[in-house]
Amino acid sequence: GIDRAMGTLRRGLRERKLAENTMLWFCSDNGRPGDNSPLRGSKGEIYEGGIRVPGICEWPAMVKSGRTSIPVVTSDFYPTILEAAGIPMPKDKPQPLDGISLMPLLTGKMTQRPNPIGFMSGGMSAWSDNRYKLVVTKDGKQLYDLVADLGETKDLAAEKPDVVTKMNKALEAWVASVHKSQAGGDYQK
């Protein structure tokens, strides 16, 4: 399984004296099917049980052992790897870049994510910042305070319409950007 494969990879890197300066990432792409208590939702849903997964970055030369709960997303890997390799982000890139470099997080300099993360799955979408998460489904909009209610049990949309409006505007712009990318509109021909 995956445990054995990761062990084999790590052992091979150590034997070849490459482990110290090799960045190794591991994460799941979604939550597991079924119950993910205390989180709400599961695989295929945009609630935390469907999108919040553990991740590991091992890079002994640069990353000290530790844990963080700062949210990241796989689209952060590309800008992180570029920065780690000392390659500047192309200035003339035609496509939008959703991710951020995680080098400040990996080196202990990031205390919170500087910009929100968007999610889309099965006709649902979500926009999550360091505190609030807006969930949009065919039934309407829901707002959760992930700091106070990680299980997404109390919908605050009616209590905080200004937050819903602001987050929904940003989410709609991000969704439009994703649809443009999916249609090939961001790429040179």
Protein Blocks (a to p, Z undefined) as FASTA:
>chain_A
ZZlmmmmmmmmmmmnopmmmcccddddfbdcehjfbfbecdehiabfklmgccdddddfk
lmccdddfbdcdfklmmmmmmmmnopacdfklcbdcfbdcfklmmnopafbdfbdcddde
ehiacdddfkbccdddfkbccdddfklmmnopaccklmmmmlmmmmmmmmmmmmmmmmmm
mnopmpcZZ
